[in-house]
């Protein structure tokens, strides 16, 4: 019985992702963004509970990847698609091409998310670290954008409502998903500083940023995560 518990939680992740995709297509991007957070919690819990219960299974591994493809692959693509459509429609000088066809470039995220997940499934190097940006981190970055726009933090709408800036973000994030960049995982085998220096530094910066910048902190934290990983010394065992 216990082996089915992690799979049930994975299914909750999948269900949440499906609902969020529908909500995003309806145009309620803020609600969809909050559902991303819930899906991320389920994604974290299924792995943690599988380890605690020693309930690993091949079907669980495959199910987790399929659920992630919806919640952290299709969903960020749909959110970015809607942001591009809104930015195009808000500009009176937008051409028919920009309004109707340009937003479909957002689905590049979906393609590269699929490549990222497929790569993760067969890459034996990714046991204690990640190679390329994990799909949940990428999705949190994208999902933070409508929340930043809704709260109008720091008058960032002039940037995040520009379809060309959004396209640039799409291409940049898609590259990071499959880039051969080692990124540390937030997994602590112990609490020794020498073994977890990068993780501690990351948390010591990220947590205050969340309180200070709120939603605007999320993209900053994701960039910080990549930079810390990139410049971390091998002796820190990222």
N, CA and C of each residue as an Amber inpcrd file, in Angstrom:
protein
   714
   0.8270000  -1.2140000   0.0000000   0.0000000   0.0000000   0.0000000
   0.8650000   1.2710000   0.0000000   1.9370000   1.2360000   0.8210000
   2.7310000   2.4550000   0.9770000   3.4080000   2.8840000  -0.3270000
   3.6520000   1.9220000  -1.2330000   4.3160000   2.2790000  -2.4850000
   3.4410000   3.1370000  -3.3850000   2.1260000   3.1450000  -3.1060000
   1.2080000   3.9380000  -3.9280000   1.0800000   5.3850000  -3.4290000
   1.5430000   5.6420000  -2.2000000   1.3870000   6.9890000  -1.6290000
   2.1490000   8.0370000  -2.4420000   3.4400000   7.8280000  -2.7560000
   4.1380000   8.8260000  -3.5850000   3.4820000   9.0190000  -4.9520000
   2.9940000   7.9290000  -5.5450000   2.3440000   8.0380000  -6.8570000
   1.0520000   8.8430000  -6.7740000   0.3300000   8.6970000  -5.6640000
  -0.8930000   9.4800000  -5.4620000  -0.5600000  10.9700000  -5.3940000
   0.5220000  11.3010000  -4.6870000   0.9330000  12.7050000  -4.5820000
   1.3840000  13.2280000  -5.9430000   2.0620000  12.3840000  -6.7090000
   2.4460000  12.7640000  -8.0700000   1.2150000  13.0560000  -8.9230000
   0.1720000  12.2510000  -8.7330000  -1.0820000  12.4820000  -9.4710000
  -1.7290000  13.8020000  -9.0630000  -1.5660000  14.1910000  -7.7960000
  -2.0660000  15.4990000  -7.3560000  -1.3040000  16.6210000  -8.0650000
  -0.0180000  16.4320000  -8.2320000   0.7920000  17.3750000  -9.0080000
   0.2470000  17.4860000 -10.4310000   0.0000000  16.3320000 -11.0540000
  -0.5230000  16.3070000 -12.4260000  -1.8880000  16.9720000 -12.5130000
  -2.7700000  16.6580000 -11.5700000  -4.1160000  17.2490000 -11.5670000
  -4.0350000  18.7660000 -11.4200000  -3.1960000  19.2230000 -10.4940000
  -3.0340000  20.6640000 -10.2820000  -2.5130000  21.3390000 -11.5430000
  -1.5610000  20.6890000 -12.2050000  -1.0250000  21.2390000 -13.4470000
  -2.0690000  21.3410000 -14.5370000  -2.9270000  20.3110000 -14.6470000
  -3.9940000  20.3300000 -15.6610000  -4.9720000  21.4730000 -15.4050000
  -5.3570000  21.6380000 -14.1440000  -6.2680000  22.7320000 -13.7880000
  -5.6180000  24.0770000 -14.1020000  -4.3340000  24.2010000 -13.7690000
  -3.6240000  25.4620000 -13.9990000  -3.5230000  25.7860000 -15.4870000
  -3.3130000  24.7660000 -16.3230000  -3.2690000  24.9870000 -17.7780000
  -4.6080000  25.5350000 -18.2590000  -5.7010000  24.9370000 -17.7880000
  -7.0390000  25.4080000 -18.1700000  -7.2470000  26.8490000 -17.7050000
  -6.8860000  27.1200000 -16.4510000  -7.0500000  28.4670000 -15.8920000
  -6.2200000  29.4810000 -16.6830000  -5.0040000  29.0900000 -17.0610000
  -4.1370000  29.9950000 -17.8240000  -4.7310000  30.2970000 -19.1960000
  -5.2920000  29.2880000 -19.8560000  -5.9240000  29.5150000 -21.1610000
  -7.1570000  30.4110000 -21.0290000  -7.7940000  30.4100000 -19.8500000
  -8.9260000  31.2970000 -19.6050000  -8.4800000  32.7350000 -19.3460000
  -7.1620000  32.9190000 -19.1400000  -6.6350000  34.2660000 -18.9590000
  -6.3620000  34.6660000 -17.5330000  -6.6780000  33.7990000 -16.5640000
  -6.4330000  34.1220000 -15.1580000  -5.0300000  33.6540000 -14.7830000
  -4.0420000  34.4220000 -15.1760000  -2.6540000  34.0050000 -15.0110000
  -2.1920000  34.0600000 -13.5630000  -2.7770000  34.9660000 -12.7660000
  -2.3730000  35.0310000 -11.3590000  -2.7790000  33.7600000 -10.6150000
  -4.0070000  33.3030000 -10.8350000  -4.4740000  32.0720000 -10.1970000
  -3.6360000  30.8890000 -10.6740000  -3.3510000  30.8500000 -11.9640000
  -2.5130000  29.7760000 -12.5140000  -1.1320000  29.7870000 -11.8730000
  -0.6110000  30.9810000 -11.6110000   0.7080000  31.0970000 -10.9850000
   0.6990000  30.5340000  -9.5680000  -0.3800000  30.7970000  -8.8290000
  -0.4800000  30.2320000  -7.4750000  -0.5740000  28.7080000  -7.5310000
  -1.2480000  28.1880000  -8.5340000  -1.3470000  26.7350000  -8.6900000
   0.0140000  26.1170000  -9.0140000   0.8780000  26.8800000  -9.6760000
   2.2480000  26.4130000  -9.9110000   2.9330000  26.1240000  -8.5810000
   2.7330000  27.0210000  -7.6190000   3.3190000  26.8250000  -6.2960000
   2.8150000  25.5570000  -5.6310000   1.5120000  25.2930000  -5.7630000
   0.9280000  24.0780000  -5.1810000   1.4910000  22.8360000  -5.8670000
   1.5850000  22.8780000  -7.1910000   2.1540000  21.7470000  -7.9390000
   3.6010000  21.4990000  -7.5230000   4.3490000  22.5720000  -7.2890000
   5.7480000  22.4360000  -6.8710000   5.8500000  21.7700000  -5.5030000
   4.9150000  22.0890000  -4.6130000   4.8930000  21.4420000  -3.2920000
   4.6470000  19.9480000  -3.4410000   3.6750000  19.5780000  -4.2630000
   3.4020000  18.1500000  -4.4990000   4.6200000  17.4630000  -5.1240000
   5.2930000  18.1620000  -6.0390000   6.4720000  17.5930000  -6.6950000
   7.5870000  17.3470000  -5.6890000   7.7200000  18.2410000  -4.7210000
   8.7230000  18.0650000  -3.6690000   8.3380000  16.9280000  -2.7320000
   7.0560000  16.8700000  -2.3780000   6.6030000  15.8800000  -1.4030000
   6.6720000  14.4530000  -1.9320000   6.3640000  14.2480000  -3.2100000
   6.3540000  12.8630000  -3.6980000   7.7350000  12.2220000  -3.6000000
   8.7650000  12.9870000  -3.9300000  10.1230000  12.4600000  -3.8170000
  10.5430000  12.2540000  -2.3790000  10.2110000  13.2150000  -1.5240000
  10.5870000  13.1170000  -0.1170000   9.9160000  11.9170000   0.5480000
   8.6230000  11.7360000   0.2890000   7.8900000  10.6260000   0.8990000
   8.3510000   9.2860000   0.3310000   8.6900000   9.2600000  -0.9480000
   9.2260000   8.0280000  -1.5450000  10.5170000   7.6140000  -0.8500000
  11.3610000   8.6080000  -0.5140000  12.6070000   8.2960000   0.1900000
  12.3360000   7.8380000   1.6150000  11.4100000   8.4980000   2.2940000
  11.1030000   8.1420000   3.6810000  10.5010000   6.7480000   3.7900000
   9.6440000   6.4000000   2.8280000   8.9540000   5.1050000   2.8690000
   9.7070000   4.0140000   2.1110000  10.8280000   4.4070000   1.4810000
  11.5620000   3.4690000   0.6180000  10.6110000   2.8540000  -0.4110000
   9.8070000   3.7390000  -1.0020000   8.7590000   3.2880000  -1.9330000
   9.0940000   3.6910000  -3.3620000  10.3040000   3.3650000  -3.7780000
  10.7070000   3.6650000  -5.1490000  10.1240000   2.6310000  -6.1060000
   9.7790000   3.0780000  -7.3040000   9.2980000   2.1510000  -8.3310000
   9.5530000   2.7690000  -9.6960000   9.6790000   1.9340000 -10.7000000
   9.9120000   2.4260000 -12.0530000   8.7050000   3.2010000 -12.5600000
   7.5080000   2.7180000 -12.2140000   6.3020000   3.4370000 -12.6480000
   6.2270000   4.8030000 -11.9800000   6.6940000   4.8850000 -10.7240000
   6.7080000   6.1710000 -10.0380000   7.6430000   7.1560000 -10.7100000
   8.7930000   6.6630000 -11.1530000   9.7600000   7.5110000 -11.8510000
   9.1770000   8.0480000 -13.1510000   8.5330000   7.1760000 -13.9140000
   7.9540000   7.5940000 -15.1890000   6.7580000   8.5220000 -14.9810000
   5.9400000   8.2100000 -13.9790000   4.7690000   9.0360000 -13.6870000
   5.1920000  10.4340000 -13.2680000   6.2550000  10.5180000 -12.4680000
   6.7550000  11.8160000 -12.0180000   7.1860000  12.6660000 -13.2080000
   7.8610000  12.0450000 -14.1570000   8.3180000  12.7720000 -15.3420000
   7.1440000  13.2510000 -16.1890000   6.1310000  12.4070000 -16.3350000
   4.9530000  12.7850000 -17.1290000   4.1680000  13.9090000 -16.4540000
   4.0480000  13.8380000 -15.1290000   3.3540000  14.9010000 -14.3920000
   4.1110000  16.2180000 -14.5180000   5.4450000  16.1400000 -14.4080000
   6.2610000  17.3460000 -14.5330000   6.1430000  17.9630000 -15.9230000
   5.9470000  17.1310000 -16.9370000   5.8150000  17.6570000 -18.2950000
   4.5950000  18.5640000 -18.4120000   3.5390000  18.2380000 -17.6840000
   2.3410000  19.0770000 -17.7040000   2.5290000  20.3050000 -16.8200000
   2.8680000  20.0740000 -15.5480000   2.9330000  21.1690000 -14.5720000
   4.1060000  22.1080000 -14.8090000   5.2310000  21.5630000 -15.2800000
   6.4400000  22.3670000 -15.4250000   6.9840000  22.3720000 -16.8520000
   6.1350000  21.9630000 -17.7960000   6.5190000  21.9930000 -19.2020000
   5.4720000  22.7080000 -20.0330000   4.2690000  22.1390000 -20.0610000
   3.1700000  22.7540000 -20.8090000   2.7270000  24.0570000 -20.1440000
   2.5750000  24.0270000 -18.8290000   2.0370000  25.1890000 -18.1110000
   2.8650000  26.4630000 -18.2940000   4.1960000  26.4440000 -18.1070000
   4.9440000  27.6900000 -18.3290000   4.8570000  28.1890000 -19.7640000
   4.7600000  27.2550000 -20.7200000   4.5910000  27.6620000 -22.1130000
   3.2770000  28.3820000 -22.3390000   2.2130000  27.8910000 -21.7050000
   0.8980000  28.5230000 -21.8430000   0.8870000  29.8940000 -21.1720000
   1.4950000  29.9900000 -19.9900000   1.5620000  31.2870000 -19.3000000
   2.3190000  32.3000000 -20.1520000   3.4560000  31.8940000 -20.7000000
   4.2330000  32.8080000 -21.5410000   3.4570000  33.1680000 -22.8090000
   2.7440000  32.2070000 -23.3770000   1.9020000  32.4550000 -24.5540000
   0.8780000  33.5480000 -24.2560000   0.2140000  33.4360000 -23.1190000
  -0.8040000  34.4240000 -22.7550000  -0.1930000  35.7890000 -22.4720000
   0.9880000  35.8060000 -21.8570000   1.6650000  37.0810000 -21.6160000
   2.0310000  37.7590000 -22.9340000   2.5060000  36.9780000 -23.8890000
   2.8480000  37.5410000 -25.2020000   1.6090000  38.0660000 -25.9180000
   0.5020000  37.3410000 -25.8120000  -0.7490000  37.7970000 -26.4400000
  -1.2130000  39.1060000 -25.8140000  -1.1630000  39.1700000 -24.4890000
  -1.6040000  40.3870000 -23.8010000  -0.7150000  41.5660000 -24.1560000
   0.5940000  41.3250000 -24.2320000   1.5080000  42.4210000 -24.5640000
   1.2770000  42.9100000 -25.9880000   0.9930000  41.9860000 -26.9010000
   0.7300000  42.3650000 -28.2950000  -0.5720000  43.1440000 -28.4130000
  -1.6020000  42.6930000 -27.7090000  -2.9130000  43.3460000 -27.7850000
  -2.9120000  44.7090000 -27.1100000  -1.9990000  44.9020000 -26.1510000
  -1.9380000  46.1880000 -25.4510000  -1.2620000  47.2690000 -26.2880000
  -0.5830000  46.8570000 -27.3520000   0.1290000  47.8060000 -28.2070000
  -0.7170000  48.1140000 -29.4450000  -1.1750000  49.3540000 -29.6110000
  -2.0330000  49.6930000 -30.7590000  -1.3190000  49.5820000 -32.1040000
   0.0100000  49.5570000 -32.0780000   0.7800000  49.4680000 -33.3190000
   1.1340000  48.0300000 -33.7030000   0.5780000  47.0850000 -32.9680000
   0.8930000  45.6810000 -33.2230000   0.2850000  45.2190000 -34.5400000
   1.0720000  44.5100000 -35.3270000   0.5760000  43.9730000 -36.5940000
  -0.2100000  42.6930000 -36.3490000  -0.9030000  42.2260000 -37.3800000
  -1.6590000  40.9800000 -37.2770000  -0.7260000  39.8140000 -36.9630000
   0.4620000  39.8230000 -37.5770000   1.4450000  38.7610000 -37.3250000
   1.8310000  38.7230000 -35.8540000   2.1360000  39.8980000 -35.3070000
   2.5720000  39.9590000 -33.9130000   1.4620000  39.5480000 -32.9580000
   0.2370000  39.8930000 -33.2930000  -0.8830000  39.5990000 -32.3960000
  -1.3030000  38.1420000 -32.4400000  -1.2870000  37.5380000 -33.6240000
  -1.8460000  36.1950000 -33.7800000  -0.8020000  35.0830000 -33.8460000
   0.3440000  35.3530000 -34.4370000   1.3330000  34.2950000 -34.6530000
   2.5210000  34.3620000 -33.6960000   2.9740000  35.5510000 -33.3880000
   4.1550000  35.7320000 -32.5460000   4.0530000  35.0030000 -31.2060000
   2.9050000  35.0580000 -30.5070000   2.8120000  34.4030000 -29.1940000
   3.0900000  32.9060000 -29.2100000   2.8940000  32.2460000 -30.3490000
   3.1350000  30.8020000 -30.4040000   4.6080000  30.4470000 -30.2000000
   5.4900000  31.4330000 -30.3400000   6.9050000  31.1890000 -30.0670000
   7.1330000  30.8360000 -28.6000000   6.1750000  31.1750000 -27.7520000
   6.2820000  30.8260000 -26.3280000   6.3340000  29.3230000 -26.1170000
   5.7880000  28.5720000 -27.0560000   5.7520000  27.1100000 -26.9070000
   7.1310000  26.4690000 -27.0800000   8.1210000  27.2830000 -27.4260000
   9.5040000  26.7900000 -27.4230000   9.8600000  26.2650000 -26.0330000
   9.3230000  26.9180000 -25.0090000   9.5660000  26.4750000 -23.6300000
   9.0920000  25.0430000 -23.4330000   7.9560000  24.7030000 -24.0050000
   7.4070000  23.3500000 -23.8560000   8.3460000  22.3250000 -24.4950000
   8.8410000  22.6520000 -25.6760000   9.7490000  21.7360000 -26.3820000
  11.0170000  21.4930000 -25.5670000  11.6180000  22.5670000 -25.0690000
  12.8690000  22.4160000 -24.3310000  12.6470000  21.8070000 -22.9480000
  11.4700000  21.9940000 -22.3810000  11.1460000  21.3130000 -21.1210000
  11.0790000  19.8070000 -21.3370000  10.4950000  19.3950000 -22.4660000
  10.4360000  17.9640000 -22.7930000  11.8420000  17.4020000 -22.9800000
  12.6970000  18.1580000 -23.6720000  14.0830000  17.7280000 -23.8530000
  14.8000000  17.6320000 -22.5120000  14.5430000  18.5960000 -21.6400000
  15.1790000  18.6020000 -20.3060000  14.7660000  17.3770000 -19.4950000
  13.4880000  17.0610000 -19.4880000  12.9930000  15.9240000 -18.7140000
  13.4840000  14.6010000 -19.2920000  13.5120000  14.5000000 -20.6130000
  14.0180000  13.2800000 -21.2480000  15.4990000  13.0880000 -20.9340000
  16.2340000  14.1810000 -20.9720000  17.6620000  14.1300000 -20.6570000
  17.8860000  13.7070000 -19.2100000  17.0790000  14.2490000 -18.3040000
  17.2130000  13.9180000 -16.8830000  16.9750000  12.4280000 -16.6410000
  16.0330000  11.8520000 -17.3600000  15.6750000  10.4470000 -17.1460000
  16.7920000   9.4780000 -17.5070000  17.6750000   9.8780000 -18.4110000
  18.7260000   8.9550000 -18.8500000  20.1220000   9.4070000 -18.4450000
  20.2330000  10.5610000 -17.7960000  21.5380000  11.1180000 -17.4220000
  21.9370000  10.6220000 -16.0340000  22.9070000   9.7440000 -15.9640000
  23.3320000   9.1690000 -14.6790000  24.1250000  10.1520000 -13.8280000
  24.4980000  11.2940000 -14.3930000  25.2510000  12.2920000 -13.6280000
  24.3620000  13.0540000 -12.6520000  23.0520000  13.0700000 -12.9020000
  22.1570000  13.9430000 -12.1500000  21.5330000  13.2220000 -10.9490000
  22.3980000  12.7510000 -10.0730000  21.9240000  12.1110000  -8.8490000
  22.0650000  13.0360000  -7.6460000  23.1760000  13.7740000  -7.5760000
  23.4010000  14.7000000  -6.4620000  23.3770000  16.1550000  -6.9170000
  23.2840000  16.3870000  -8.2150000  23.1940000  17.7450000  -8.7550000
  22.3750000  17.7070000 -10.0390000  22.1260000  18.8850000 -10.5910000
  21.3910000  18.9920000 -11.8520000  22.3320000  19.4710000 -12.9480000
  22.0710000  19.0370000 -14.1580000  22.7720000  19.5630000 -15.3320000
  21.7280000  20.3210000 -16.1450000  21.7890000  21.6410000 -16.0830000
  20.7500000  22.4620000 -16.6980000  19.6980000  22.8470000 -15.6700000
  18.9690000  23.8970000 -15.9740000  17.9610000  24.4110000 -15.0460000
  16.8130000  23.4170000 -14.8880000  16.4710000  23.0190000 -13.6600000
  15.3310000  22.1110000 -13.4590000  14.0290000  22.7600000 -13.9290000
  13.1320000  21.9520000 -14.4570000  11.8700000  22.4990000 -14.9780000
  11.0330000  23.2140000 -13.9100000  10.9950000  22.7580000 -12.6390000
  10.2270000  23.5270000 -11.6490000  10.7830000  24.9360000 -11.4410000
  12.1130000  25.0770000 -11.4290000  12.7160000  26.4000000 -11.2650000
  12.3780000  27.2990000 -12.4490000  12.4340000  26.7540000 -13.6410000
  12.0610000  27.5060000 -14.8400000  10.6070000  27.9650000 -14.7640000
   9.7320000  27.0740000 -14.3060000   8.3040000  27.4020000 -14.2280000
   8.0340000  28.4610000 -13.1710000   8.7320000  28.3920000 -12.0440000
   8.5700000  29.4170000 -11.0130000   8.9810000  30.7860000 -11.5470000
  10.0300000  30.8270000 -12.3580000  10.4550000  32.0830000 -12.9800000
   9.3270000  32.6440000 -13.8420000   8.8010000  31.8060000 -14.7410000
   7.7440000  32.2570000 -15.6590000   6.4780000  32.6320000 -14.8910000
   6.1030000  31.8160000 -13.9030000   4.8650000  32.0580000 -13.1550000
   4.9350000  33.3180000 -12.3060000   6.1390000  33.7460000 -11.9530000
   6.2610000  34.9640000 -11.1500000   5.9280000  36.2150000 -11.9590000
   6.0450000  36.1390000 -13.2790000   5.8480000  37.3330000 -14.1150000
   4.4370000  37.9060000 -14.0150000   3.3610000  37.0950000 -14.1570000
   2.0240000  37.6800000 -14.0040000   1.7520000  38.2070000 -12.6040000
   2.3900000  37.6190000 -11.5900000   2.2110000  38.1100000 -10.2220000
   2.9120000  39.4500000 -10.0390000   4.0790000  39.5970000 -10.6530000
   4.7860000  40.8800000 -10.6160000   3.9740000  41.9510000 -11.3340000
   3.4090000  41.5920000 -12.4830000   2.6010000  42.5410000 -13.2510000
   1.3410000  42.9360000 -12.4980000   0.7060000  41.9650000 -11.8410000
  -0.5360000  42.2400000 -11.1120000  -0.2970000  43.1630000  -9.9280000
   0.8540000  43.0040000  -9.2810000   1.1670000  43.8450000  -8.1190000
   1.8320000  45.1510000  -8.5350000   2.2020000  45.2400000  -9.8300000
   2.8410000  46.4330000 -10.3910000   4.0740000  46.8430000  -9.5920000
   4.8690000  45.8340000  -9.2200000   6.0650000  46.1020000  -8.4400000
   7.1300000  46.7960000  -9.2730000   7.6380000  47.9080000  -8.7410000
   8.7690000  48.6190000  -9.3260000   8.5280000  49.0210000 -10.7820000
   7.2520000  49.1530000 -11.1570000   6.8910000  49.5810000 -12.5090000
   7.5780000  48.7230000 -13.5840000   7.5520000  47.4150000 -13.3660000
   8.2180000  46.4940000 -14.2900000   7.3530000  46.1170000 -15.4850000
   6.1070000  46.5780000 -15.5020000   5.2110000  46.1930000 -16.5950000
   5.7250000  46.6660000 -17.9550000   6.4490000  47.7870000 -17.9810000
   6.9700000  48.2920000 -19.2520000   7.9820000  47.3270000 -19.8700000
   8.5610000  46.4770000 -19.0240000   9.5180000  45.4860000 -19.5260000
   8.8450000  44.1400000 -19.7860000   8.0740000  43.6760000 -18.8160000
   7.4700000  42.3500000 -18.9260000   6.2020000  42.3390000 -19.7750000
   5.7820000  43.4920000 -20.2790000   4.6810000  43.5390000 -21.2320000
   5.1890000  43.8870000 -22.6330000   6.4660000  43.6800000 -22.8440000
   7.0760000  43.8540000 -24.1660000   7.3020000  42.4710000 -24.7570000
   6.6470000  42.1810000 -25.8870000   6.7000000  40.8180000 -26.4210000
   8.0990000  40.3850000 -26.8320000   8.9440000  41.3560000 -27.1810000
  10.3030000  40.9940000 -27.5870000  11.1770000  40.6630000 -26.3760000
  10.9430000  41.3450000 -25.2710000  11.6330000  40.9820000 -24.0290000
  11.1580000  39.6110000 -23.5610000   9.8610000  39.3560000 -23.6880000
   9.3210000  38.0450000 -23.3170000   9.9010000  36.9440000 -24.2040000
  10.0730000  37.2410000 -25.4900000  10.6920000  36.2610000 -26.3830000
  12.1440000  36.0120000 -25.9770000  12.8450000  37.0780000 -25.6190000
  14.2220000  36.9260000 -25.1590000  14.3080000  36.0480000 -23.9210000
  13.3840000  36.2580000 -22.9810000  13.3300000  35.4110000 -21.7870000
  13.0350000  33.9640000 -22.1530000  12.1160000  33.7810000 -23.0950000
  11.7630000  32.4290000 -23.5440000  12.9840000  31.6990000 -24.0840000
  13.7390000  32.3610000 -24.9330000  14.9230000  31.7430000 -25.5310000
  16.0120000  31.5010000 -24.4900000  16.1820000  32.4590000 -23.5850000
  17.2120000  32.3300000 -22.5460000  16.8980000  31.1790000 -21.5960000
  15.6490000  31.1050000 -21.1380000  15.2530000  30.0310000 -20.2270000
  15.3010000  28.6730000 -20.9210000  14.9110000  28.6440000 -22.1840000
  14.9620000  27.3880000 -22.9380000  16.3970000  26.8870000 -23.0570000
  17.3140000  27.8120000 -23.2700000  18.7330000  27.4310000 -23.3210000
  19.1920000  26.8700000 -21.9770000  18.8260000  27.5450000 -20.8930000
  19.2580000  27.0960000 -19.5680000  18.7350000  25.7020000 -19.2390000
  17.5660000  25.3590000 -19.7570000  16.9890000  24.0440000 -19.4720000
  17.8910000  22.9080000 -19.9500000  18.5660000  23.0970000 -21.0600000
  19.3670000  22.0110000 -21.6460000  20.8640000  22.3080000 -21.6200000
  21.2540000  23.4220000 -21.0140000  22.6680000  23.7930000 -20.9750000
  23.4640000  22.8130000 -20.1120000  24.7040000  22.5770000 -20.5010000
  25.5940000  21.6910000 -19.7330000  26.2130000  22.4680000 -18.5770000
  25.3480000  22.9860000 -17.7130000  25.7910000  23.7560000 -16.5520000
  25.4160000  22.9870000 -15.2910000  26.3950000  22.5660000 -14.4770000
  26.0670000  21.8720000 -13.2240000  25.4330000  22.8410000 -12.2240000
  24.2930000  22.4760000 -11.6870000  23.5800000  23.2920000 -10.7050000
  23.3570000  22.4620000  -9.4420000  23.6060000  23.0780000  -8.3000000
  23.4740000  22.3320000  -7.0490000  22.0130000  22.0130000  -6.7470000
  21.8080000  20.9200000  -6.0450000  20.4750000  20.5450000  -5.5710000
  20.3700000  20.9110000  -4.0980000  19.1890000  21.3320000  -3.6740000
  18.9860000  21.6950000  -2.2660000  18.7340000  20.4430000  -1.4280000
  19.7140000  19.5610000  -1.4230000  19.6420000  18.3280000  -0.6410000
  20.8050000  18.3150000   0.3340000  20.4820000  18.2400000   1.6250000
  21.4970000  18.2740000   2.6670000  21.7210000  16.8710000   3.2280000
  22.9360000  16.3410000   3.0670000  23.2750000  15.0690000   3.7040000
  23.6890000  15.2950000   5.1480000  24.1930000  16.5060000   5.4160000
  24.5460000  16.9340000   6.7660000  24.4660000  18.4500000   6.7940000
  24.7680000  19.0370000   7.9380000  24.6780000  20.4900000   8.0700000
  26.0500000  21.1470000   8.1510000  27.0830000  20.4200000   7.7800000
  28.4400000  20.9670000   7.8170000  28.6100000  22.0520000   6.7550000
  29.2190000  23.1700000   7.1590000  29.4150000  24.2770000   6.2320000
  30.2640000  23.8670000   5.0360000  31.3240000  23.1110000   5.2880000
  32.2510000  22.7660000   4.2070000  31.5860000  21.9320000   3.1120000
  30.5560000  21.1820000   3.4700000  29.8590000  20.3500000   2.4850000
  28.6760000  21.0590000   1.8370000  28.2380000  22.1720000   2.4370000
  27.0070000  22.8250000   1.9680000  27.1550000  24.3340000   1.8300000
  28.3780000  24.8070000   1.6380000  28.6040000  26.2530000   1.6020000
  27.7340000  26.9450000   0.5630000  27.6760000  26.3930000  -0.6350000
  26.8840000  27.0080000  -1.7050000  25.4110000  27.0560000  -1.3330000
  24.9060000  25.9900000  -0.7500000  23.4890000  25.9350000  -0.3670000
  23.1740000  26.9560000   0.7170000  24.0480000  27.0630000   1.7290000
  23.8200000  28.0130000   2.8160000  23.8690000  29.4500000   2.3080000
  24.8490000  29.7520000   1.4740000  24.9560000  31.1050000   0.9170000
  23.7030000  31.4410000   0.1170000  23.2520000  30.4840000  -0.6770000
  22.0400000  30.6880000  -1.4750000  20.8400000  31.0000000  -0.5850000
  20.6290000  30.2120000   0.4610000  19.4790000  30.4140000   1.3480000
  19.5950000  31.7190000   2.1270000  20.8010000  32.0720000   2.5500000
  21.0090000  33.3020000   3.3160000  20.7100000  34.5460000   2.4840000
  20.8600000  34.4420000   1.1750000  20.5320000  35.5640000   0.2890000
  19.0800000  35.4860000  -0.1770000  18.6190000  34.2800000  -0.5170000
  17.2930000  34.1150000  -1.1190000  16.1600000  34.4420000  -0.1530000
  16.2640000  33.9960000   1.0870000  15.1630000  34.2020000   2.0440000
  14.9170000  35.6870000   2.3110000  15.9560000  36.4950000   2.6290000
  15.7030000  37.9360000   2.7880000  15.1570000  38.5980000   1.5220000
  15.6320000  38.1400000   0.3480000  15.1270000  38.7080000  -0.9060000
  13.6250000  38.4970000  -1.0510000  13.1340000  37.3270000  -0.6410000
  11.6940000  37.0520000  -0.7230000  10.8950000  38.0300000   0.1240000
  11.4020000  38.3500000   1.3050000  10.7010000  39.2910000   2.1780000
  10.7900000  40.7160000   1.6510000  11.9190000  41.0650000   1.0660000
  12.1230000  42.4350000   0.5980000  11.4430000  42.7140000  -0.7380000
  11.5840000  41.7990000  -1.6760000  11.1030000  42.0330000  -3.0410000
   9.8100000  41.3120000  -3.3770000   9.3960000  40.3900000  -2.5080000
   8.1830000  39.5830000  -2.7210000   8.2590000  38.8530000  -4.0750000
   7.2360000  39.0010000  -4.9220000   7.2060000  38.2450000  -6.1830000
   8.3870000  38.5810000  -7.0910000   8.8320000  39.8280000  -7.0410000
   9.9560000  40.2420000  -7.8880000  11.2500000  39.5400000  -7.5020000
  11.2650000  38.9320000  -6.3210000  12.4690000  38.2210000  -5.8850000
  12.6730000  36.9180000  -6.6400000  11.5900000  36.3300000  -7.1400000
  11.6900000  34.9890000  -7.7380000  12.6460000  34.9510000  -8.9290000
  12.4930000  35.8270000  -9.9380000  13.4660000  35.7970000 -11.0410000
  14.8920000  36.0660000 -10.5660000  15.0330000  36.9690000  -9.6010000
  16.3650000  37.2850000  -9.0690000  16.9750000  36.0530000  -8.4120000
  16.1640000  35.3230000  -7.6600000  16.6490000  34.1320000  -6.9630000
  17.0440000  33.0380000  -7.9510000  16.2740000  32.8760000  -9.0200000
  16.6090000  31.8610000 -10.0280000  17.9390000  32.2060000 -10.6970000
  18.1370000  33.4880000 -11.0270000  19.4090000  33.9160000 -11.6200000
  20.5470000  33.7160000 -10.6220000  20.2940000  34.0570000  -9.3570000
  21.2900000  33.8430000  -8.3050000  21.6700000  32.3710000  -8.2070000
  20.6820000  31.5080000  -8.2890000  20.8940000  30.0580000  -8.2320000
  21.8360000  29.5940000  -9.3390000  21.6050000  30.0900000 -10.5400000
  22.4500000  29.7100000 -11.6780000  23.8650000  30.2590000 -11.5020000
  23.9740000  31.5270000 -11.1010000  25.2920000  32.1470000 -10.9570000
  26.1040000  31.5070000  -9.8420000  25.4700000  31.2420000  -8.7020000
  26.1750000  30.5900000  -7.5980000  26.6780000  29.2130000  -8.0130000
  25.8470000  28.4830000  -8.7100000  26.2430000  27.1540000  -9.1760000
  27.4070000  27.2390000 -10.1550000  27.3310000  28.2320000 -11.0390000
  28.3500000  28.3710000 -12.0860000  29.7140000  28.7200000 -11.4950000
  29.7140000  29.5990000 -10.4820000  30.9780000  30.0660000  -9.9190000
  31.4210000  29.2810000  -8.6900000  30.6030000  28.3340000  -8.2410000
  30.9660000  27.5460000  -7.0580000  32.2100000  26.7170000  -7.3410000
  33.0490000  26.6040000  -6.3490000  34.2630000  25.8110000  -6.4850000
  33.9420000  24.3310000  -6.3490000  34.6640000  23.4510000  -7.0340000
  34.4400000  22.0100000  -6.9210000  34.5410000  21.5030000  -5.4960000
  35.3770000  22.1290000  -4.6840000  35.5620000  21.6500000  -3.3180000
  34.3080000  21.8290000  -2.4710000  33.3640000  22.6530000  -2.9610000
  32.1300000  22.8530000  -2.2190000  31.1160000  21.7620000  -2.5080000
  31.4530000  20.8590000  -3.4320000  30.6040000  19.7000000  -3.7200000
  29.1660000  20.0920000  -4.0330000  28.9990000  20.9190000  -5.0510000
  27.6480000  21.3340000  -5.3910000  26.8740000  20.1640000  -5.9470000
